[in-house]
Amino acid sequence: MTTAVSQHSTSASTGTTGTPPPAESSLSDLRLGATGRVVGLVEDTASAPIIRRLSNLGFVPGRVVTPLRRAPLGDPVVYRVADYELCLRRHEARIVRVETIAETDDDASAAAESATAAEAEVEEETSSTEPVAQPLGEEQHL
């Protein structure tokens, strides 16, 4: 049976089959750039010192985590936790249970494109009301 360490240091069962709820996954499953919220640490796959160390590093329920960079062979991965970055190996990241709160790979690029389009529209509106000055430069001398 899988148990998770909660914020109040009590064990909470995540299910008898050992499979997490659909929105919950391992930190190692989070894609680069995606954002997840820590929901707990899996006790049955790790020793107490590793659980304690991960908690001390900031992997506590409610903390937001983002995978930033992956090594060329896929292991280890650099994660942003709170206001710092740290590196975990895949077997350590599997201990941390997260719920995905934002998929920034596709969503961020779509949001960035729409924000850029909105900025371009605002720029067009402001530039159409202002007189256009001819730049002084080499074009006039040719």
One Martini backbone bead per residue (centre of mass of N, CA, C, O) as a GRO file, in nm:
protein
  142
    1MET     BB    1   0.098   0.035   0.021
    2THR     BB    2   0.045   0.372  -0.029
    3THR     BB    3   0.214   0.647   0.121
    4ALA     BB    4   0.186   0.981   0.254
    5VAL     BB    5   0.326   1.278   0.340
    6SER     BB    6   0.206   1.518   0.521
    7GLN     BB    7   0.202   1.829   0.663
    8HIS     BB    8   0.141   1.675   0.966
    9SER     BB    9   0.297   1.392   0.982
   10THR     BB   10   0.089   1.206   0.839
   11SER     BB   11  -0.066   0.934   0.714
   12ALA     BB   12  -0.187   0.886   0.376
   13SER     BB   13  -0.393   0.734   0.169
   14THR     BB   14  -0.392   0.668  -0.202
   15GLY     BB   15  -0.450   0.359  -0.208
   16THR     BB   16  -0.469   0.007  -0.271
   17THR     BB   17  -0.332  -0.013  -0.572
   18GLY     BB   18  -0.099   0.227  -0.609
   19THR     BB   19  -0.268   0.435  -0.761
   20PRO     BB   20  -0.311   0.737  -0.856
   21PRO     BB   21  -0.468   0.988  -0.918
   22PRO     BB   22  -0.497   1.143  -1.218
   23ALA     BB   23  -0.366   1.430  -1.110
   24GLU     BB   24  -0.148   1.240  -0.996
   25SER     BB   25   0.216   1.238  -0.970
   26SER     BB   26   0.530   1.226  -1.046
   27LEU     BB   27   0.797   1.433  -1.070
   28SER     BB   28   0.932   1.264  -1.307
   29ASP     BB   29   0.665   1.318  -1.503
   30LEU     BB   30   0.730   1.604  -1.539
   31ARG     BB   31   0.754   1.840  -1.756
   32LEU     BB   32   0.919   2.068  -1.898
   33GLY     BB   33   0.777   2.370  -1.757
   34ALA     BB   34   0.602   2.251  -1.570
   35THR     BB   35   0.355   2.271  -1.306
   36GLY     BB   36   0.369   2.175  -0.957
   37ARG     BB   37   0.212   2.030  -0.667
   38VAL     BB   38   0.273   1.924  -0.367
   39VAL     BB   39   0.123   1.626  -0.188
   40GLY     BB   40   0.379   1.428  -0.136
   41LEU     BB   41   0.542   1.137   0.010
   42VAL     BB   42   0.676   0.830  -0.057
   43GLU     BB   43   0.752   0.578   0.175
   44ASP     BB   44   0.787   0.274   0.041
   45THR     BB   45   1.050   0.379  -0.156
   46ALA     BB   46   1.187   0.504   0.108
   47SER     BB   47   1.386   0.634   0.325
   48ALA     BB   48   1.389   0.841   0.591
   49PRO     BB   49   1.631   1.026   0.506
   50ILE     BB   50   1.515   1.103   0.228
   51ILE     BB   51   1.253   1.226   0.322
   52ARG     BB   52   1.382   1.440   0.504
   53ARG     BB   53   1.554   1.577   0.285
   54LEU     BB   54   1.323   1.662   0.096
   55SER     BB   55   1.182   1.836   0.308
   56ASN     BB   56   1.428   2.028   0.360
   57LEU     BB   57   1.431   2.121   0.045
   58GLY     BB   58   1.086   2.173   0.002
   59PHE     BB   59   0.911   1.899  -0.018
   60VAL     BB   60   0.605   2.019   0.042
   61PRO     BB   61   0.296   2.065   0.084
   62GLY     BB   62   0.214   2.321  -0.168
   63ARG     BB   63   0.460   2.326  -0.330
   64VAL     BB   64   0.618   2.467  -0.602
   65VAL     BB   65   0.715   2.293  -0.913
   66THR     BB   66   0.991   2.308  -1.167
   67PRO     BB   67   1.114   2.184  -1.449
   68LEU     BB   68   1.405   2.293  -1.635
   69ARG     BB   69   1.645   2.066  -1.657
   70ARG     BB   70   1.812   1.816  -1.857
   71ALA     BB   71   2.012   1.584  -1.899
   72PRO     BB   72   2.127   1.424  -2.173
   73LEU     BB   73   2.031   1.129  -2.031
   74GLY     BB   74   1.782   1.234  -1.817
   75ASP     BB   75   2.002   1.228  -1.572
   76PRO     BB   76   1.936   1.473  -1.414
   77VAL     BB   77   1.720   1.729  -1.261
   78VAL     BB   78   1.618   2.060  -1.267
   79TYR     BB   79   1.464   2.238  -0.997
   80ARG     BB   80   1.206   2.455  -0.895
   81VAL     BB   81   1.206   2.570  -0.551
   82ALA     BB   82   1.073   2.832  -0.497
   83ASP     BB   83   1.387   3.033  -0.502
   84TYR     BB   84   1.527   2.764  -0.610
   85GLU     BB   85   1.778   2.532  -0.726
   86LEU     BB   86   1.766   2.172  -0.798
   87CYS     BB   87   1.898   1.835  -0.794
   88LEU     BB   88   1.753   1.528  -0.928
   89ARG     BB   89   1.698   1.214  -0.936
   90ARG     BB   90   1.470   0.996  -1.046
   91HIS     BB   91   1.439   0.826  -0.777
   92GLU     BB   92   1.376   1.086  -0.609
   93ALA     BB   93   1.134   1.206  -0.778
   94ARG     BB   94   0.937   0.958  -0.730
   95ILE     BB   95   0.864   1.036  -0.428
   96VAL     BB   96   0.728   1.282  -0.546
   97ARG     BB   97   0.408   1.416  -0.524
   98VAL     BB   98   0.200   1.554  -0.789
   99GLU     BB   99   0.014   1.827  -0.921
  100THR     BB  100  -0.096   1.958  -1.203
  101ILE     BB  101  -0.121   2.324  -1.284
  102ALA     BB  102   0.088   2.357  -1.543
  103GLU     BB  103   0.131   2.368  -1.900
  104THR     BB  104   0.396   2.552  -2.048
  105ASP     BB  105   0.474   2.462  -2.328
  106ASP     BB  106   0.196   2.519  -2.482
  107ASP     BB  107   0.047   2.740  -2.317
  108ALA     BB  108   0.269   2.959  -2.318
  109SER     BB  109   0.295   2.994  -2.623
  110ALA     BB  110   0.000   3.075  -2.664
  111ALA     BB  111   0.002   3.314  -2.467
  112ALA     BB  112   0.237   3.466  -2.601
  113GLU     BB  113   0.104   3.504  -2.875
  114SER     BB  114  -0.145   3.663  -2.770
  115ALA     BB  115   0.019   3.888  -2.632
  116THR     BB  116   0.169   3.981  -2.887
  117ALA     BB  117  -0.085   4.051  -3.049
  118ALA     BB  118  -0.193   4.261  -2.849
  119GLU     BB  119   0.056   4.448  -2.860
  120ALA     BB  120   0.040   4.502  -3.166
  121GLU     BB  121  -0.238   4.637  -3.163
  122VAL     BB  122  -0.162   4.868  -2.973
  123GLU     BB  123   0.071   4.975  -3.148
  124GLU     BB  124  -0.101   5.040  -3.398
  125GLU     BB  125  -0.292   5.242  -3.264
  126THR     BB  126  -0.065   5.443  -3.170
  127SER     BB  127   0.083   5.478  -3.453
  128SER     BB  128  -0.166   5.597  -3.621
  129THR     BB  129  -0.177   5.880  -3.442
  130GLU     BB  130   0.112   5.924  -3.518
  131PRO     BB  131   0.357   6.079  -3.656
  132VAL     BB  132   0.578   6.018  -3.917
  133ALA     BB  133   0.919   6.001  -3.914
  134GLN     BB  134   1.200   6.063  -4.084
  135PRO     BB  135   1.485   5.911  -4.108
  136LEU     BB  136   1.814   5.965  -4.051
  137GLY     BB  137   2.035   5.861  -4.318
  138GLU     BB  138   2.160   5.671  -4.579
  139GLU     BB  139   1.906   5.672  -4.767
  140GLN     BB  140   1.923   5.986  -4.847
  141HIS     BB  141   2.218   5.964  -5.001
  142LEU     BB  142   2.139   5.763  -5.254
   0.00000   0.00000   0.00000
